[in-house]
Amino acid sequence: MIEVQGLTKRYFDREVVRSVSFFVPEGEVLGFLGPNGAGKTTTMRMICAFLPPTAGTVKVAGLDLAQDPLGVRSRIGYLPEHVALYPEMRVEEFLRFRAAIEGVPAKEVPERLAYVVERCMLGDVQRQVIGTLSKGYRQRVGLAAALIHRPPVLILDEPTVGLDPRQIVKIRELIVELGRDHTVILSTHILPEVEQVCQRVLIIDDGRIVADGTPDALRTGFSGLAAVTVELEGADGAAASEILGRIAGVEKVDVLPDGRLQLAVRDGKAVRREVFRAAVERGWEVLELSQSVPSLEDVFLRLTTREEAVAETTAEVSHA
Amino acid sequence: MRKLAAIVKRELIAYFSSPLAYVVLTAFLFVNGFVFWLIVAYLNDPRTRAMAPLRLLFGGTMYFWLLLLFVVPVITMRLLAEERRSGTLELLLTAPVTEGQVVLGKFLAAWVFYLFLWLPTLVYVGVLASYASIDWGPVAAGYLGIALLGLLFASVGVFTSALAKNQIVAAIFAFAALVVVFSVGLVENLVTNPALKNALAYMNLWDHMDDFAKGLVDTRRLVYPLSLTGLFLFLSVKALEAVKGR
């Protein structure tokens, strides 16, 4: 449904988006994940035919962006990061305006209007002036405007930013529902959002795609090492760590302050089997043998944190 | 066509739901009313030479030009600058409308609002008609001249509004640009080189308006403002394409 090839945006000598390529099949909800300034918004703006790309091609629903930018625009419903609406207009007035410039046939407008108002739960503010609405309602008006022309593709730039927790839950539920009838690209820097909403994730950093896969695959496949924690009774810490360190797949053994051992491992399942065997052979009793898969957060940090920024980022995370 | 109409309509809603529109309307009526009174008082003096009062009202006094030079930038300053500042431009230009449609729609809305400002001056015509016989030809031509000037001035205002992100800056640029557009023809009176004098006479907006107010509709006087309007609208589209993402 969306085909991006070598998409690049350069401002003077600074490359904001560097040769980004990806494909989104029909009906998929794709998450763009990346730190602020990674190039997510610029990429989305180029796909929506707002910014002209420096290089690369984009195809949406079979239409080429360079040849038919208006055709591409009419097939995309776009919710920008800062949903800016005309404050002096009434909600209904605004949606009618959007319907007209999106080219919705006049006959279909009442039906589309009723649909988006119902879908985005705007019934009680329909006659209200947009300037007086809360942020959550404005976000929903923006989403209604993006849906009014029945676009096959929805592009949502940080749709939950600045909302309160209850509104966030509602918007996410709505996006999941919309994902059934639309192909969706959603950008965010909130990780749980990706896990809840998206079937696939692209991690973007410094204008490049650094990872591409399902949230699960990213967690296990790209993370490198998993951690296995072992608690043994009847074993001497130093000797045990010596023996366990020899098991294939164990990269490193740490003795935790409470006497438990933590192994950094490549293949958790095989290692745990071996650890159990070794304990049985030596008559140690296993009190704990558990594996923790790194969270998407770890993956994200590992992929998007450059060496010099490591200390700063971890400080920020632990502070948060 | 429907998209263009929607943009014009939205812009008119914006005009009439902002206090600025009513401030401009009031100020415009106040100044024009004062000028009209001044003209009638002046012509009532038996020592003055007889003249058509509407000829004076339509461009015959400095007040007319001062008002236009100030009022048009205030009408047009918001059009594109505010869309860019607030970020609504992004939503507008990700809908299937071209930059040309956006520029044209906003320009037409500003022009319609400008014509609306002049609407109440029909009362003056009515007042004059009830006291004396009126030659309707020059009146119609005068309004045609005003409409043409509106096209030209509004296109300049749209252009500066595309360049500036700040409304006030857009208004000041528009004022400066309009002073140039207005004054360039007046230099006619200062030069002696006949070719240059001719060229400048072609651009003399004061004479242009005076011709219309006299009831003289010369095609040259139509072509000049219309072609200049086209040029500024073209530049506005180019400017919008260049600045939209920044």
Interface residues (C-beta under 8 A of the other chain):
Chain A: R45 C48 A49 F50 L51 L70 G71 R73 S74 I76 Y78 P80 H82 V83 A84 L85 Y86 E88 M89 E93 F97 R98 A100 I101 E102 G103 A106 G142 A145
Chain B: R2 K3 A5 A6 I7 K9 R10 I13 A14 S17 S18 S86 G87 T88 E90 L91 L92 L93 T94 A95 P96 V97 T98 K244 G245
